[in-house]
Amino acid sequence: MLKQILLFVTISLSVATAANAQCTGFHTIRECTPPNITDFKAFGQSRSRLVEAKKTFYYQVVLFGGYDYKIGICTEKGYYPVQFKIINADDKTVFYDNANDDYMETVGFTVEKTKNVILEITVLASKKEFKDATDTRVCAGIAIYWRKVPKTGF
């Protein structure tokens, strides 16, 4: 009996690890890349994860002052829309909520002073019909790009 339980746990962990590995690099796909990033570089805090639709996930990121950022959020086909918020980690105020922009998948902004922020992501999948619990698991990506704020003026 103990051998069967250990075998089940081992197989379950292997399947979960393999499923999450399939999401590795998902944030680098074209659908996740924000537009007009010619002068931007990929930010090392971009991530991909296996998530569960209709559940909210949080990812804390440090955004450095003096940089322009572009963030793209993506998921697998058929699991849209994805709601994401950018929240100040210190006082929990919401900087941005894409629900106010018809669930736009990209946003660009400038950070003047370094900030800890929380990216709150919910794969809404409003038109998806789920057959079982495994059908709710989906890859999601957060692609973050940055550049130094260019010098402007005379």
N, C-alpha and C positions, 0 to 999 in steps of 0.2 A: 504493500500500500504506500509506504513512504517513497519507494522508487517511482511509483506512478505519479505521485504528487510532485516530486522533484523533476521528473520528465516533463510534466505539464507546465510547471513554472519555467523551466529552461526553454521550452518551445514558445511559450507566451512572450518571454523576454526577447527571444530571437526574432519573432514576428514583429514586435513593437520596434525593435532596433532597426530591422530591415525597412519597415514602413517609414520611419523617420529618416533613414538614410536616403530614401527615394526623394525626399524633399531637399536634400543638400544642394545648394546652389540655385534653388527655385527663384530666388530674388534676382537672379541675373538674366532671366528670360526677357524677351523684348516687351511683353505686356506689362512688366513690372518697372521698366526703365522710364523715368520721367522724360518728357520731351525737352529739346533744346539744352542738352548737357555738354555741348562742345568744350567749354572751358572748365567743366567740373571734373572732379575725380571721385571714384568710388570711396565712400567712407567705410572704415573698417568695422563699424558697428551695424552694418546691414546684416540681416538674418533671414533664414527660412526655417519653418517648423511645420510639423504635423499638428493640426489643431482640430477642434471639434466645432462644427457649425452650430450657430446659435448660442455659443458660450463666449464670454468675454475673456480676453487674454491681455496681459500687461507686459510691456517691455520698457525698462528704464534705460535711458540714453543720456550721455553728457554731450551737449551741443556747445561748441567753443565760440566765444565772442570774436567778432571781426570776420565772420564767414557768412556767405550765402549758402543756403541749403535747399535741396529739392528732395522730396520724399515721394516714393511711389509705393503703393500697396497693391498686392495682387493675390489671386487665388486661382484654383483650377476652373476651367470653363464650366458654366452651369451653377456655380456657387456664389454668384454675385447677387446683390451688391455686398460690399464690405464697408462697414462703418469704422472710421478711425477718428480718434481725438488726440490732440496734443495737449497735455496737461502739465502745468508747472508742478514739479514734484514737491516743492517746499510748501506751497499754500493751497494746492489742489485746484487752482483756477484753470479753466479751459481756455487755451490760446486759440484752438481751432477745432471745429467739428464738421466733418465733411457732409453730414446730414443736412447742413444748411446750404450746401452746394450740390444738391442732387447726387450725393455719394460719389463725387469726383474722386478719382483714384490717385491724383498727384496734387502736390501743393509745393509752392516755393516761398521762401521767406529769408530775412536777414536776422542774425542774432548779434546784438551789440555787445552784450556781456554774457559770459559763460553761464549756462543754465543746465540744471538737471531736469529732464522732462520724462514723462511717462507717455508712451504710445499705447493707447487703449484700442484694441482691435477686436471687432466682432464680425465674423463671417455670417451675414444675415441669410444668404441663400434663399431669398423670399419666393423664388419660383421653383425651387427644388423639392421634389417629393422623396422622402427618405423611406427606404424599404426596411432597413434594420440599422442597428447601432453602428456597424462598420461603414455604412453609407454616409454617416455624418462626419467621418474623418477625411480631412482634406489638407493639401499643402497650401501654405500661405507664405508670402514673402514681403519683406520690408526692405526696399532698396533706398539707401540714403546716399546722396551725392553732395559734395561741398566744393567751395572755392573761396579764396581770400576775397574779401570785398574789394572790388577794383577802385583805384583812385579816380575821383571825378573832379570836375571843375577846371579852373584855369591854372 
